[in-house]
């Protein structure tokens, strides 16, 4: 259950988790397995590609213990619920992974097979975080790019207008010069 002290990034991933739970439940009810698996896949993409990548740049020495604990609790919640959402489609691997998660003190559930299936929870609705971070979480602009030449890549995130989501590092603007290679379009 959220504490109310979550960062914007935490609220964003919890909102994504809630939307995934809602969509999976609705799609399983009508036996639309393709849409249900797509919802789970998209959630895991958000969790791994965005949340965990952003979380790992938090330096230990500069982070408040409460911020770090909150991030870890959010990650645990997402891993636990995410594995339970994935379980109907990949039962053996999700059981093995879920068994390796440490249980919370008040949780005596012995198997993912008997764990409650995630359902939408109003405590995980953070529309402002979803609205602020989703529409272009990262924008990449490539200037002067043709294969075999040098190009200039500019990476900007929407953090500039929404504030720092993790409270530690502001990776809102990064520039790099790269050598483009190959004859395929868009290859680096």
ChimeraX attribute file (.defattr): number of C-alpha atoms within 10 A of each C-alpha:
attribute: neighborCount
match mode: 1-to-1
recipient: residues
	/A:1	10
	/A:2	14
	/A:3	9
	/A:4	9
	/A:5	11
	/A:6	19
	/A:7	16
	/A:8	21
	/A:9	23
	/A:10	25
	/A:11	23
	/A:12	26
	/A:13	25
	/A:14	28
	/A:15	23
	/A:16	26
	/A:17	31
	/A:18	24
	/A:19	20
	/A:20	27
	/A:21	25
	/A:22	17
	/A:23	20
	/A:24	26
	/A:25	18
	/A:26	15
	/A:27	17
	/A:28	15
	/A:29	11
	/A:30	9
	/A:31	12
	/A:32	12
	/A:33	15
	/A:34	11
	/A:35	15
	/A:36	24
	/A:37	20
	/A:38	14
	/A:39	23
	/A:40	23
	/A:41	16
	/A:42	13
	/A:43	23
	/A:44	21
	/A:45	12
	/A:46	17
	/A:47	21
	/A:48	12
	/A:49	11
	/A:50	15
	/A:51	20
	/A:52	14
	/A:53	12
	/A:54	16
	/A:55	18
	/A:56	9
	/A:57	12
	/A:58	16
	/A:59	11
	/A:60	10
	/A:61	7
	/A:62	10
	/A:63	15
	/A:64	12
	/A:65	11
	/A:66	11
	/A:67	17
	/A:68	16
	/A:69	12
	/A:70	19
	/A:71	20
	/A:72	14
	/A:73	17
	/A:74	22
	/A:75	19
	/A:76	16
	/A:77	16
	/A:78	21
	/A:79	18
	/A:80	19
	/A:81	22
	/A:82	22
	/A:83	23
	/A:84	24
	/A:85	26
	/A:86	21
	/A:87	18
	/A:88	15
	/A:89	14
	/A:90	12
	/A:91	14
	/A:92	12
	/A:93	13
	/A:94	21
	/A:95	17
	/A:96	12
	/A:97	13
	/A:98	21
	/A:99	14
	/A:100	9
	/A:101	11
	/A:102	10
	/A:103	14
	/A:104	9
	/A:105	6
	/A:106	6
	/A:107	9
	/A:108	9
	/A:109	13
	/A:110	11
	/A:111	11
	/A:112	20
	/A:113	14
	/A:114	8
	/A:115	13
	/A:116	10
	/A:117	16
	/A:118	19
	/A:119	18
	/A:120	17
	/A:121	15
	/A:122	9
	/A:123	13
	/A:124	18
	/A:125	18
	/A:126	18
	/A:127	12
	/A:128	13
	/A:129	21
	/A:130	18
	/A:131	10
	/A:132	18
	/A:133	20
	/A:134	13
	/A:135	10
	/A:136	11
	/A:137	12
	/A:138	15
	/A:139	11
	/A:140	13
	/A:141	11
	/A:142	13
	/A:143	12
	/A:144	10
	/A:145	17
	/A:146	18
	/A:147	17
	/A:148	12
	/A:149	12
	/A:150	15
	/A:151	18
	/A:152	16
	/A:153	17
	/A:154	15
	/A:155	16
	/A:156	18
	/A:157	18
	/A:158	19
	/A:159	17
	/A:160	12
	/A:161	10
	/A:162	12
	/A:163	13
	/A:164	17
	/A:165	21
	/A:166	21
	/A:167	15
	/A:168	14
	/A:169	14
	/A:170	13
	/A:171	16
	/A:172	15
	/A:173	12
	/A:174	11
	/A:175	12
	/A:176	9
	/A:177	12
	/A:178	13
	/A:179	13
	/A:180	18
	/A:181	15
	/A:182	12
	/A:183	11
	/A:184	9
	/A:185	11
	/A:186	12
	/A:187	10
	/A:188	14
